[in-house]
């Protein structure tokens, strides 16, 4: 009787909009749900699915990446992804994608008791299934944290002419632990996609007095500096400390003037998130600076 009363109370709360239905029989208070970002909502859906999963099943693909704390470009999918040992073909159901097994190596991390695929198999799954830039930004975070070694990852990726081999090489060529943020990772993969020549991340120009000006990317064959210009550079207290944002902006201008004055520097190109969303925008930005790729 108590269970029935609780169920009726939940149904009334749902009808009134006080709770949100995440999965059949699973609800969350609306305020808590609306306070979550995309990643949190996806992981909430994963937790709602967890009680349904059998032994030999583990969270995989983008769900595993989010459980491991990797960044995601764009919206998180509504469907949760798992690998199921018992499946020989991938099955798409409401709110759930069951990929064919076998279940690969798993991480010590568990999500509500369910295994999560380990970093390398998670990276491989992303690279062969997600858009190139989404996979590159997520996997680059694991490289930056030294959770994945690119050479070890390369051993597990498909080789040509196998399906996914071309995108695998694109992603591999953009990975570098020197990238300091998702924005730099995003810039790196887009530079690869638009055919930019070899780049050096975090290159330092040495001043006569021994000081150093470090830039996000240096393209020595073109004499081009590329800087990812995220808002956090001027607003994030962890980056600017107690400095006034206007003073930070002024120092950045002076620094850029020093870099532009160097004889080997032909152009300084500042890239924003807007330029990265569409590769053609980045190509147009290079053309606007007189740089053709």
N, C-alpha and C positions, 0 to 999 in steps of 0.2 A: 504493500500500500504506500509506503514511504517513497519507493522508487517511482511509482506512478504519479504521486503528488509532485515530486521533484521534476519529472518529465513535463508535466502540465505547466509547472511554473516556468520552466525553461522555454517552452513553446510560447507562453504569453510574453515573456521577455523578448523573444525573437520577433514576435508580431509587433511589439511596441517599439522595436529598434534598439533595445538596450543591449542586446548581444548580437554577435555576427556568427553566422554559420560558416565554419571553416571546412568541415567535411561532415558527411552524414553522421549525426549524433555527437558532433564535437563543436562546441561554441566557445567564443571568447568575448568578454565584455567589450563593447564598442569603443570605449575610451582607450583601452589597452591596444586594441587592433589599430585604431587610427594613429596612435602614437608611434607605431612601428614604421620603419623604412622598408623599402622593397626587400632587402635581405632578410630582415626580421620576419616579414610576412611569409616569405618562402619557407624559412626554417620552422615557423609555426605550423605551416601546412605539413611539413615533413614530420613534425612531432605528432600531428593528428593521424598521420598514416602509420606511424611506427607500430601501434598495437596490432595492425592487420598483417604485418610482415612475418613470413615464416623463417625458420632456420635456413641458412644458406643464402640469405638475401642481405644486401648492403646498399646504403646510399651511395650514389655514383654521379658522374658527370657534373653538371652545374650544382646540384644539391650537395655533393661531396665538397666541391670547391668552396661553396659558401660556408659549410660546416667547418672547413679548415681555415676559414678567415681570409680567403683570397678576395680581392676586389672584383666587382662585376661592372662592366660597362653596359649601360642600358637597363631596361626593366628585367627583373627576375621573372622566370616563367611561372605560370600558375601551376603547371604540372610538376610533381616531385619525380625525381629520377632514381631508380634503383637497378641493381644487377641481381638477377635471380638465377641461381644454379639450375633450377628445374626447367628453365625456358630454353627453347632452341630457336625461337624467333622473338623479336621485340613486339610487345603488345602495348597499345595505347588505350588507357581507360580514363574515365573521368577523374581528373586530378592526379593521375599516376601514369608513369611510363615504366614498364618492366622490360629492361634490356636483357637479352639472352646471356646466360652465364658462359663460362664459369666465373665465379666470384674471384677477382684477383686479390693480391695482397691488401690487407686492411691496415688502417692507422690505429694507434692506441686510442685515439679519440673515438668515442661512441656518442651517438645522438639518441637519447632516450633508450639506451640499451642496444641500439641497432648499429652494426659495424659501418664504418665509413671507409671507402677505398683510400689506399695510401697515396701520398703525393704523386709519385710517378704514374701509376695507372690512372689517377684522376686527371693529370695533365694530358696524357695520351688521349683519353676519352674526349676531353675538351677540344684538343687540337683537331681531331678528326670529325667533330660534330658541330662545333660552334663557329660563328664567324671568326675570321682570322684575327681581327683586332680584339675581340672579346677574349679569345683564348690567349693571345699574347700578353695582354695586360694582367690577366689572372695568373698565368704561369710565371711571368716575370717577377711577380711579388714573391713567389716561392723561391725563385732564384736569388732575389735580393736578400731574402731571409736565410739563404744557404740551406734550404730544405731540399732543393733539387739542384743537382749538378747537370748542366746542359749536355755534357758528353755522355753521362749515364742515360739521360732522357733520349738522346739521339739513338741509342741502341734499341730502344723499344718502339720507335716510330716507324711507320710503313715506309718502305723504299720504293722508288720508281720501278715500274709503272703502276704500282699498287694504288688503289683508291686512297686519296688523302695524302699521298706523298708530297705533292707540290705544295699544299698548304703547310705541311709539316716543316718543309725547308724554309718557307717564308717566316714562320714563327720562330724557328731555331735561330735564324740569322738576326732576329731582333732582340734576343734575350741577352741581358748583360746585368750582372749584379751591381754595376756602377750606377744604374738608373736609380734615382732617389725618390721617385713618387710614381703613382699610377699615371699622372699626366706625362711624365717623361717616358714611361713605358708605352703609352698611347702614341706619343710623338715618334718613338723609335720604330714601331711597326708601320706607321703611316709613311715614314721616310723610306722604308723598304718597299712598301707597296707602290709608291710613286716613282721608284727607280732612282732614288738618290744614291750618289757614290758612297764609298766607305766613310763611316762617321766614327769619330772618337768621342765617347761620352766623358763628361767631366774633365775636359781638357783645361790645362792651366797655362795662361800667358804670364811669363815672368817679367816684372818691371825692373828697370835699372837699379832700383833701391832694394831689390829682393822680394818685394811684395808680389802677390800672385792674384790674378783675376781668373776665376774659374768659370767656365761656361758649360751649359748643358750638353751641347753637341758642337763639334768642330768638323767641318768638311774640308780637309786640307787641299784636296784637288781642285776645289772651286773657290777657296778663300772665303768660305761662308760660315758664320756662327749662327746657330739656331738655339733660341732660348724658349722654353715653355713658360708662358706668362700666365700662371694661375693667380686667382685673387688672393689665395692664402699667403702668397709672397709678401703682400702688403698689409694683410689683416690678421694673420694667425699669430697669437702671442708667443707660441713656441718657436716661431721663426723670427719675429721682430723684437721679442723681449718687451722692454718698456719704452721702446722708441716710438716717437710720434709717426703715424703713417706718412705724413707729408715729408718728414725728414728721411724716412726709408725710401720714398719715391725719388727724392732729390739725390740721395747717395747712389741709387740705381742708375739715374741719368748720368751722373759723373762717371760711374764705372763704365757704362756703355760708351761714353765719349772716349774714354781711354782705349777701349777695345777697338773702336772704329778708327782711331788714329794710327793703329799699327799697320805697317806697310803690307803685311801678309793678309790682312783682313779686307776683303772686298765688300762684304755686306753683313749686317746683323739682322736676322729675321726673327721677329717675335711671333710665336705661335700661341694662339688661344684654343680653348676647348672647341669653340665654334669652328675654327679652321680644320679641326681633326675629325669632326663628325662626318664630313664628306671629303674623300681624297681629292676631288676636283677643286675644292676650296683651297687646299694646301698647295696644289699645283699652281693655281692662280696667284697665290701669295708669292710663290717663288718667282713667277713671271713678272709680277709687279715690282720686284726687286732686281729685275734684269737677269735672273738666273734661270736658264732653261735646262731641264733634266732630260 
